Amino acid sequence: MRSRYSAYVLGLIDYLLATWHPSTAPGDLELQPVKWLGLEVRHAEMTGDAGVVEFVARCKVGGRAERMEETSRFVRQDGRWLYIDGQTS
């Protein structure tokens, strides 16, 4: 989760796509101009090769402060954690 957040901060689209599960990955990805301000992981849980991470990411969009709250699902394949999807609140 932290590495994907860092990839969003740095605009590393190739890394984001490489860490997205092929069954849910978009064909391409375009990042909006966002100034990321911080990440708070509220809960992380792993059961075998499945994981869930609840987080809050703070950012500024067009000079306005916003926050994104999401519960993300991950799966481990070949030793790598891949993002499946997330539910925002």
Biopython code that builds the backbone (N, CA, C, O; Angstrom):
import numpy as np
from Bio.PDB.StructureBuilder import StructureBuilder

atoms = [
    (1, "MET", "N", (0.820, -1.190, 0.000)),
    (1, "MET", "CA", (0.000, 0.000, 0.000)),
    (1, "MET", "C", (0.858, 1.246, 0.000)),
    (1, "MET", "O", (0.622, 2.171, -0.777)),
    (2, "ARG", "N", (1.853, 1.273, 0.868)),
    (2, "ARG", "CA", (2.711, 2.459, 0.940)),
    (2, "ARG", "C", (3.467, 2.681, -0.367)),
    (2, "ARG", "O", (3.657, 3.821, -0.792)),
    (3, "SER", "N", (3.892, 1.607, -0.994)),
    (3, "SER", "CA", (4.632, 1.768, -2.249)),
    (3, "SER", "C", (3.718, 2.304, -3.357)),
    (3, "SER", "O", (4.164, 3.081, -4.201)),
    (4, "ARG", "N", (2.456, 1.898, -3.361)),
    (4, "ARG", "CA", (1.521, 2.418, -4.372)),
    (4, "ARG", "C", (1.216, 3.888, -4.109)),
    (4, "ARG", "O", (1.107, 4.676, -5.048)),
    (5, "TYR", "N", (1.076, 4.265, -2.832)),
    (5, "TYR", "CA", (0.882, 5.676, -2.506)),
    (5, "TYR", "C", (2.076, 6.493, -3.009)),
    (5, "TYR", "O", (1.906, 7.537, -3.638)),
    (6, "SER", "N", (3.286, 6.003, -2.721)),
    (6, "SER", "CA", (4.493, 6.700, -3.182)),
    (6, "SER", "C", (4.519, 6.813, -4.699)),
    (6, "SER", "O", (4.950, 7.832, -5.238)),
    (7, "ALA", "N", (4.064, 5.779, -5.386)),
    (7, "ALA", "CA", (4.016, 5.817, -6.849)),
    (7, "ALA", "C", (3.038, 6.886, -7.335)),
    (7, "ALA", "O", (3.308, 7.559, -8.330)),
    (8, "TYR", "N", (1.906, 7.049, -6.647)),
    (8, "TYR", "CA", (0.982, 8.130, -7.005)),
    (8, "TYR", "C", (1.641, 9.487, -6.781)),
    (8, "TYR", "O", (1.520, 10.379, -7.620)),
    (9, "VAL", "N", (2.336, 9.649, -5.657)),
    (9, "VAL", "CA", (3.012, 10.912, -5.351)),
    (9, "VAL", "C", (4.029, 11.246, -6.440)),
    (9, "VAL", "O", (4.123, 12.394, -6.876)),
    (10, "LEU", "N", (4.789, 10.242, -6.878)),
    (10, "LEU", "CA", (5.860, 10.454, -7.858)),
    (10, "LEU", "C", (5.393, 10.342, -9.310)),
    (10, "LEU", "O", (6.172, 10.590, -10.230)),
    (11, "GLY", "N", (4.134, 9.971, -9.521)),
    (11, "GLY", "CA", (3.607, 9.844, -10.886)),
    (11, "GLY", "C", (4.141, 8.643, -11.637)),
    (11, "GLY", "O", (4.299, 8.700, -12.856)),
    (12, "LEU", "N", (4.422, 7.555, -10.932)),
    (12, "LEU", "CA", (5.006, 6.352, -11.536)),
    (12, "LEU", "C", (3.905, 5.423, -12.069)),
    (12, "LEU", "O", (3.578, 4.411, -11.449)),
    (13, "ILE", "N", (3.359, 5.776, -13.197)),
    (13, "ILE", "CA", (2.240, 5.041, -13.787)),
    (13, "ILE", "C", (2.615, 3.589, -14.072)),
    (13, "ILE", "O", (1.814, 2.691, -13.813)),
    (14, "ASP", "N", (3.807, 3.339, -14.596)),
    (14, "ASP", "CA", (4.223, 1.964, -14.912)),
    (14, "ASP", "C", (4.214, 1.090, -13.655)),
    (14, "ASP", "O", (3.794, -0.066, -13.709)),
    (15, "TYR", "N", (4.673, 1.636, -12.525)),
    (15, "TYR", "CA", (4.675, 0.869, -11.279)),
    (15, "TYR", "C", (3.249, 0.584, -10.816)),
    (15, "TYR", "O", (2.940, -0.530, -10.393)),
    (16, "LEU", "N", (2.389, 1.587, -10.895)),
    (16, "LEU", "CA", (0.999, 1.387, -10.488)),
    (16, "LEU", "C", (0.342, 0.280, -11.308)),
    (16, "LEU", "O", (-0.340, -0.581, -10.752)),
    (17, "LEU", "N", (0.539, 0.297, -12.606)),
    (17, "LEU", "CA", (-0.044, -0.742, -13.463)),
    (17, "LEU", "C", (0.573, -2.104, -13.192)),
    (17, "LEU", "O", (-0.120, -3.119, -13.260)),
    (18, "ALA", "N", (1.871, -2.142, -12.885)),
    (18, "ALA", "CA", (2.556, -3.415, -12.619)),
    (18, "ALA", "C", (2.121, -4.036, -11.291)),
    (18, "ALA", "O", (2.256, -5.245, -11.099)),
    (19, "THR", "N", (1.600, -3.218, -10.375)),
    (19, "THR", "CA", (1.167, -3.733, -9.076)),
    (19, "THR", "C", (-0.357, -3.848, -8.988)),
    (19, "THR", "O", (-0.913, -3.974, -7.897)),
    (20, "TRP", "N", (-1.018, -3.803, -10.128)),
    (20, "TRP", "CA", (-2.472, -3.948, -10.217)),
    (20, "TRP", "C", (-2.762, -5.347, -10.721)),
    (20, "TRP", "O", (-2.133, -5.792, -11.681)),
    (21, "HIS", "N", (-3.691, -6.050, -10.107)),
    (21, "HIS", "CA", (-4.030, -7.404, -10.548)),
    (21, "HIS", "C", (-4.566, -7.343, -11.978)),
    (21, "HIS", "O", (-5.399, -6.489, -12.281)),
    (22, "PRO", "N", (-4.105, -8.232, -12.863)),
    (22, "PRO", "CA", (-4.520, -8.186, -14.268)),
    (22, "PRO", "C", (-6.036, -8.255, -14.479)),
    (22, "PRO", "O", (-6.540, -7.728, -15.470)),
    (23, "SER", "N", (-6.759, -8.888, -13.574)),
    (23, "SER", "CA", (-8.212, -9.022, -13.757)),
    (23, "SER", "C", (-8.965, -7.707, -13.540)),
    (23, "SER", "O", (-10.107, -7.573, -13.977)),
    (24, "THR", "N", (-8.340, -6.743, -12.873)),
    (24, "THR", "CA", (-9.023, -5.469, -12.609)),
    (24, "THR", "C", (-8.239, -4.251, -13.090)),
    (24, "THR", "O", (-8.714, -3.121, -12.973)),
    (25, "ALA", "N", (-7.051, -4.473, -13.627)),
    (25, "ALA", "CA", (-6.192, -3.353, -14.039)),
    (25, "ALA", "C", (-6.793, -2.626, -15.238)),
    (25, "ALA", "O", (-7.316, -3.257, -16.157)),
    (26, "PRO", "N", (-6.715, -1.285, -15.223)),
    (26, "PRO", "CA", (-7.146, -0.531, -16.397)),
    (26, "PRO", "C", (-6.132, -0.724, -17.518)),
    (26, "PRO", "O", (-4.966, -1.021, -17.260)),
    (27, "GLY", "N", (-6.564, -0.558, -18.733)),
    (27, "GLY", "CA", (-5.643, -0.687, -19.862)),
    (27, "GLY", "C", (-4.541, 0.353, -19.821)),
    (27, "GLY", "O", (-3.386, 0.070, -20.139)),
    (28, "ASP", "N", (-4.913, 1.556, -19.427)),
    (28, "ASP", "CA", (-3.931, 2.619, -19.243)),
    (28, "ASP", "C", (-4.391, 3.453, -18.053)),
    (28, "ASP", "O", (-5.485, 3.251, -17.524)),
    (29, "LEU", "N", (-3.560, 4.371, -17.649)),
    (29, "LEU", "CA", (-3.856, 5.152, -16.460)),
    (29, "LEU", "C", (-3.370, 6.572, -16.678)),
    (29, "LEU", "O", (-2.232, 6.800, -17.089)),
    (30, "GLU", "N", (-4.241, 7.515, -16.399)),
    (30, "GLU", "CA", (-3.879, 8.929, -16.505)),
    (30, "GLU", "C", (-4.072, 9.555, -15.126)),
    (30, "GLU", "O", (-5.165, 9.498, -14.563)),
    (31, "LEU", "N", (-3.028, 10.143, -14.591)),
    (31, "LEU", "CA", (-3.093, 10.746, -13.265)),
    (31, "LEU", "C", (-3.467, 12.219, -13.369)),
    (31, "LEU", "O", (-2.959, 12.950, -14.219)),
    (32, "GLN", "N", (-4.354, 12.628, -12.498)),
    (32, "GLN", "CA", (-4.764, 14.025, -12.432)),
    (32, "GLN", "C", (-3.722, 14.800, -11.622)),
    (32, "GLN", "O", (-3.026, 14.220, -10.788)),
    (33, "PRO", "N", (-3.614, 16.115, -11.868)),
    (33, "PRO", "CA", (-2.659, 16.906, -11.076)),
    (33, "PRO", "C", (-3.142, 17.041, -9.623)),
    (33, "PRO", "O", (-4.095, 17.764, -9.332)),
    (34, "VAL", "N", (-2.469, 16.337, -8.738)),
    (34, "VAL", "CA", (-2.823, 16.296, -7.321)),
    (34, "VAL", "C", (-1.549, 16.490, -6.510)),
    (34, "VAL", "O", (-0.504, 15.935, -6.849)),
    (35, "LYS", "N", (-1.632, 17.268, -5.451)),
    (35, "LYS", "CA", (-0.514, 17.386, -4.519)),
    (35, "LYS", "C", (-0.847, 16.521, -3.310)),
    (35, "LYS", "O", (-1.706, 16.871, -2.501)),
    (36, "TRP", "N", (-0.157, 15.390, -3.196)),
    (36, "TRP", "CA", (-0.408, 14.464, -2.095)),
    (36, "TRP", "C", (0.265, 14.971, -0.834)),
    (36, "TRP", "O", (1.413, 15.413, -0.871)),
    (37, "LEU", "N", (-0.458, 14.907, 0.294)),
    (37, "LEU", "CA", (0.018, 15.471, 1.555)),
    (37, "LEU", "C", (0.318, 14.442, 2.627)),
    (37, "LEU", "O", (1.054, 14.739, 3.568)),
    (38, "GLY", "N", (-0.226, 13.245, 2.515)),
    (38, "GLY", "CA", (0.059, 12.248, 3.537)),
    (38, "GLY", "C", (-0.833, 11.029, 3.449)),
    (38, "GLY", "O", (-1.909, 11.057, 2.852)),
    (39, "LEU", "N", (-0.357, 9.963, 4.058)),
    (39, "LEU", "CA", (-1.065, 8.683, 4.080)),
    (39, "LEU", "C", (-1.132, 8.189, 5.519)),
    (39, "LEU", "O", (-0.129, 8.174, 6.232)),
    (40, "GLU", "N", (-2.323, 7.787, 5.931)),
    (40, "GLU", "CA", (-2.511, 7.161, 7.232)),
    (40, "GLU", "C", (-3.140, 5.789, 7.009)),
    (40, "GLU", "O", (-4.279, 5.686, 6.554)),
    (41, "VAL", "N", (-2.396, 4.746, 7.330)),
    (41, "VAL", "CA", (-2.942, 3.392, 7.250)),
    (41, "VAL", "C", (-3.649, 3.135, 8.574)),
    (41, "VAL", "O", (-3.027, 3.134, 9.636)),
    (42, "ARG", "N", (-4.945, 2.921, 8.493)),
    (42, "ARG", "CA", (-5.751, 2.738, 9.711)),
    (42, "ARG", "C", (-5.837, 1.281, 10.143)),
    (42, "ARG", "O", (-5.939, 0.982, 11.333)),
    (43, "HIS", "N", (-5.798, 0.390, 9.183)),
    (43, "HIS", "CA", (-5.905, -1.032, 9.511)),
    (43, "HIS", "C", (-5.347, -1.839, 8.343)),
    (43, "HIS", "O", (-5.584, -1.508, 7.181)),
    (44, "ALA", "N", (-4.619, -2.878, 8.654)),
    (44, "ALA", "CA", (-4.117, -3.807, 7.633)),
    (44, "ALA", "C", (-4.293, -5.217, 8.175)),
    (44, "ALA", "O", (-4.013, -5.489, 9.343)),
    (45, "GLU", "N", (-4.754, -6.097, 7.320)),
    (45, "GLU", "CA", (-5.023, -7.467, 7.737)),
    (45, "GLU", "C", (-4.665, -8.411, 6.595)),
    (45, "GLU", "O", (-4.936, -8.128, 5.428)),
    (46, "MET", "N", (-4.054, -9.531, 6.950)),
    (46, "MET", "CA", (-3.658, -10.519, 5.950)),
    (46, "MET", "C", (-4.163, -11.886, 6.393)),
    (46, "MET", "O", (-4.010, -12.280, 7.550)),
    (47, "THR", "N", (-4.764, -12.597, 5.451)),
    (47, "THR", "CA", (-5.196, -13.974, 5.677)),
    (47, "THR", "C", (-4.673, -14.791, 4.509)),
    (47, "THR", "O", (-5.229, -14.740, 3.412)),
    (48, "GLY", "N", (-3.607, -15.544, 4.740)),
    (48, "GLY", "CA", (-3.001, -16.300, 3.643)),
    (48, "GLY", "C", (-2.463, -15.359, 2.585)),
    (48, "GLY", "O", (-1.613, -14.513, 2.864)),
    (49, "ASP", "N", (-2.966, -15.511, 1.365)),
    (49, "ASP", "CA", (-2.514, -14.675, 0.246)),
    (49, "ASP", "C", (-3.484, -13.546, -0.072)),
    (49, "ASP", "O", (-3.432, -12.981, -1.165)),
    (50, "ALA", "N", (-4.364, -13.208, 0.860)),
    (50, "ALA", "CA", (-5.309, -12.101, 0.676)),
    (50, "ALA", "C", (-5.049, -11.055, 1.740)),
    (50, "ALA", "O", (-4.720, -11.382, 2.880)),
    (51, "GLY", "N", (-5.195, -9.806, 1.367)),
    (51, "GLY", "CA", (-4.981, -8.723, 2.314)),
    (51, "GLY", "C", (-5.972, -7.596, 2.107)),
    (51, "GLY", "O", (-6.492, -7.389, 1.010)),
    (52, "VAL", "N", (-6.222, -6.868, 3.194)),
    (52, "VAL", "CA", (-7.104, -5.704, 3.173)),
    (52, "VAL", "C", (-6.376, -4.572, 3.896)),
    (52, "VAL", "O", (-5.774, -4.780, 4.949)),
    (53, "VAL", "N", (-6.442, -3.381, 3.319)),
    (53, "VAL", "CA", (-5.833, -2.201, 3.933)),
    (53, "VAL", "C", (-6.861, -1.080, 3.933)),
    (53, "VAL", "O", (-7.411, -0.729, 2.890)),
    (54, "GLU", "N", (-7.116, -0.518, 5.118)),
    (54, "GLU", "CA", (-7.975, 0.660, 5.237)),
    (54, "GLU", "C", (-7.052, 1.862, 5.439)),
    (54, "GLU", "O", (-6.166, 1.841, 6.294)),
    (55, "PHE", "N", (-7.269, 2.901, 4.647)),
    (55, "PHE", "CA", (-6.380, 4.061, 4.731)),
    (55, "PHE", "C", (-7.116, 5.359, 4.458)),
    (55, "PHE", "O", (-8.234, 5.377, 3.944)),
    (56, "VAL", "N", (-6.442, 6.450, 4.824)),
    (56, "VAL", "CA", (-6.868, 7.798, 4.474)),
    (56, "VAL", "C", (-5.673, 8.472, 3.814)),
    (56, "VAL", "O", (-4.580, 8.503, 4.379)),
    (57, "ALA", "N", (-5.883, 9.009, 2.621)),
    (57, "ALA", "CA", (-4.845, 9.769, 1.925)),
    (57, "ALA", "C", (-5.330, 11.215, 1.814)),
    (57, "ALA", "O", (-6.454, 11.473, 1.385)),
    (58, "ARG", "N", (-4.478, 12.140, 2.203)),
    (58, "ARG", "CA", (-4.817, 13.555, 2.128)),
    (58, "ARG", "C", (-4.118, 14.180, 0.927)),
    (58, "ARG", "O", (-2.988, 13.825, 0.594)),
    (59, "CYS", "N", (-4.819, 15.130, 0.276)),
    (59, "CYS", "CA", (-4.245, 15.776, -0.902)),
    (59, "CYS", "C", (-4.863, 17.152, -1.100)),
    (59, "CYS", "O", (-5.817, 17.537, -0.423)),
    (60, "LYS", "N", (-4.288, 17.875, -2.048)),
    (60, "LYS", "CA", (-4.848, 19.143, -2.506)),
    (60, "LYS", "C", (-5.115, 19.012, -3.998)),
    (60, "LYS", "O", (-4.251, 18.593, -4.768)),
    (61, "VAL", "N", (-6.314, 19.375, -4.381)),
    (61, "VAL", "CA", (-6.711, 19.361, -5.785)),
    (61, "VAL", "C", (-7.185, 20.776, -6.117)),
    (61, "VAL", "O", (-8.149, 21.272, -5.534)),
    (62, "GLY", "N", (-6.502, 21.408, -7.049)),
    (62, "GLY", "CA", (-6.869, 22.777, -7.390)),
    (62, "GLY", "C", (-6.799, 23.718, -6.211)),
    (62, "GLY", "O", (-7.586, 24.661, -6.127)),
    (63, "GLY", "N", (-5.858, 23.480, -5.281)),
    (63, "GLY", "CA", (-5.681, 24.326, -4.115)),
    (63, "GLY", "C", (-6.635, 24.014, -2.973)),
    (63, "GLY", "O", (-6.570, 24.650, -1.921)),
    (64, "ARG", "N", (-7.516, 23.049, -3.167)),
    (64, "ARG", "CA", (-8.510, 22.697, -2.149)),
    (64, "ARG", "C", (-8.151, 21.382, -1.476)),
    (64, "ARG", "O", (-7.880, 20.393, -2.157)),
    (65, "ALA", "N", (-8.145, 21.359, -0.146)),
    (65, "ALA", "CA", (-7.801, 20.146, 0.600)),
    (65, "ALA", "C", (-8.912, 19.111, 0.471)),
    (65, "ALA", "O", (-10.097, 19.430, 0.563)),
    (66, "GLU", "N", (-8.501, 17.866, 0.255)),
    (66, "GLU", "CA", (-9.432, 16.747, 0.159)),
    (66, "GLU", "C", (-8.819, 15.551, 0.864)),
    (66, "GLU", "O", (-7.625, 15.534, 1.164)),
    (67, "ARG", "N", (-9.652, 14.552, 1.126)),
    (67, "ARG", "CA", (-9.169, 13.312, 1.708)),
    (67, "ARG", "C", (-9.887, 12.156, 1.034)),
    (67, "ARG", "O", (-11.065, 12.236, 0.687)),
    (68, "MET", "N", (-9.145, 11.096, 0.866)),
    (68, "MET", "CA", (-9.685, 9.899, 0.239)),
    (68, "MET", "C", (-9.609, 8.771, 1.268)),
    (68, "MET", "O", (-8.529, 8.439, 1.755)),
    (69, "GLU", "N", (-10.753, 8.191, 1.593)),
    (69, "GLU", "CA", (-10.800, 7.054, 2.500)),
    (69, "GLU", "C", (-11.169, 5.831, 1.680)),
    (69, "GLU", "O", (-12.153, 5.840, 0.941)),
    (70, "GLU", "N", (-10.369, 4.773, 1.818)),
    (70, "GLU", "CA", (-10.612, 3.579, 1.009)),
    (70, "GLU", "C", (-10.259, 2.328, 1.801)),
    (70, "GLU", "O", (-9.358, 2.330, 2.639)),
    (71, "THR", "N", (-10.990, 1.270, 1.514)),
    (71, "THR", "CA", (-10.633, -0.068, 1.959)),
    (71, "THR", "C", (-10.212, -0.813, 0.703)),
    (71, "THR", "O", (-11.034, -1.074, -0.176)),
    (72, "SER", "N", (-8.934, -1.154, 0.618)),
    (72, "SER", "CA", (-8.362, -1.782, -0.576)),
    (72, "SER", "C", (-8.173, -3.275, -0.356)),
    (72, "SER", "O", (-7.847, -3.720, 0.745)),
    (73, "ARG", "N", (-8.381, -4.037, -1.419)),
    (73, "ARG", "CA", (-8.136, -5.475, -1.368)),
    (73, "ARG", "C", (-6.899, -5.797, -2.212)),
    (73, "ARG", "O", (-6.708, -5.262, -3.305)),
    (74, "PHE", "N", (-6.071, -6.685, -1.670)),
    (74, "PHE", "CA", (-4.848, -7.117, -2.336)),
    (74, "PHE", "C", (-4.798, -8.640, -2.355)),
    (74, "PHE", "O", (-5.438, -9.301, -1.538)),
    (75, "VAL", "N", (-4.035, -9.187, -3.289)),
    (75, "VAL", "CA", (-3.779, -10.619, -3.340)),
    (75, "VAL", "C", (-2.291, -10.814, -3.618)),
    (75, "VAL", "O", (-1.685, -10.049, -4.368)),
    (76, "ARG", "N", (-1.708, -11.852, -3.004)),
    (76, "ARG", "CA", (-0.295, -12.145, -3.234)),
    (76, "ARG", "C", (-0.199, -13.229, -4.305)),
    (76, "ARG", "O", (-0.774, -14.309, -4.170)),
    (77, "GLN", "N", (0.534, -12.919, -5.364)),
    (77, "GLN", "CA", (0.790, -13.875, -6.449)),
    (77, "GLN", "C", (2.283, -13.894, -6.725)),
    (77, "GLN", "O", (2.904, -12.847, -6.909)),
    (78, "ASP", "N", (2.848, -15.077, -6.751)),
    (78, "ASP", "CA", (4.281, -15.232, -7.023)),
    (78, "ASP", "C", (5.114, -14.336, -6.110)),
    (78, "ASP", "O", (6.127, -13.780, -6.535)),
    (79, "GLY", "N", (4.684, -14.197, -4.852)),
    (79, "GLY", "CA", (5.441, -13.423, -3.878)),
    (79, "GLY", "C", (5.236, -11.919, -3.935)),
    (79, "GLY", "O", (5.844, -11.186, -3.156)),
    (80, "ARG", "N", (4.389, -11.445, -4.844)),
    (80, "ARG", "CA", (4.152, -9.998, -4.987)),
    (80, "ARG", "C", (2.716, -9.670, -4.619)),
    (80, "ARG", "O", (1.796, -10.407, -4.975)),
    (81, "TRP", "N", (2.519, -8.564, -3.906)),
    (81, "TRP", "CA", (1.169, -8.109, -3.568)),
    (81, "TRP", "C", (0.623, -7.268, -4.710)),
    (81, "TRP", "O", (1.272, -6.332, -5.176)),
    (82, "LEU", "N", (-0.583, -7.618, -5.153)),
    (82, "LEU", "CA", (-1.233, -6.905, -6.258)),
    (82, "LEU", "C", (-2.552, -6.312, -5.781)),
    (82, "LEU", "O", (-3.317, -6.957, -5.063)),
    (83, "TYR", "N", (-2.804, -5.080, -6.187)),
    (83, "TYR", "CA", (-4.043, -4.376, -5.865)),
    (83, "TYR", "C", (-5.173, -4.962, -6.690)),
    (83, "TYR", "O", (-5.052, -5.098, -7.908)),
    (84, "ILE", "N", (-6.275, -5.311, -6.031)),
    (84, "ILE", "CA", (-7.452, -5.801, -6.750)),
    (84, "ILE", "C", (-8.439, -4.656, -6.978)),
    (84, "ILE", "O", (-8.741, -4.297, -8.116)),
    (85, "ASP", "N", (-8.929, -4.098, -5.888)),
    (85, "ASP", "CA", (-9.881, -3.002, -5.991)),
    (85, "ASP", "C", (-10.020, -2.347, -4.631)),
    (85, "ASP", "O", (-9.424, -2.782, -3.646)),
    (86, "GLY", "N", (-10.827, -1.285, -4.598)),
    (86, "GLY", "CA", (-11.051, -0.589, -3.345)),
    (86, "GLY", "C", (-12.443, -0.015, -3.272)),
    (86, "GLY", "O", (-13.067, 0.294, -4.287)),
    (87, "GLN", "N", (-12.912, 0.121, -2.061)),
    (87, "GLN", "CA", (-14.213, 0.718, -1.810)),
    (87, "GLN", "C", (-13.989, 2.008, -1.051)),
    (87, "GLN", "O", (-13.438, 1.994, 0.050)),
    (88, "THR", "N", (-14.410, 3.127, -1.628)),
    (88, "THR", "CA", (-14.228, 4.420, -0.974)),
    (88, "THR", "C", (-15.407, 4.697, -0.059)),
    (88, "THR", "O", (-16.510, 4.183, -0.246)),
    (89, "SER", "N", (-15.131, 5.533, 0.941)),
    (89, "SER", "CA", (-16.224, 5.924, 1.844)),
    (89, "SER", "C", (-16.284, 7.417, 1.986)),
    (89, "SER", "O", (-17.138, 7.935, 2.705)),
]
sb = StructureBuilder()
sb.init_structure("model")
sb.init_model(0)
sb.init_chain("A")
sb.init_seg("    ")
for serial, (resi, resn, name, xyz) in enumerate(atoms, 1):
    if name == "N":
        sb.init_residue(resn, " ", resi, " ")
    sb.init_atom(name, np.array(xyz, "f"), 0.0, 1.0, " ", f" {name:<3s}", serial, name[0])
structure = sb.get_structure()
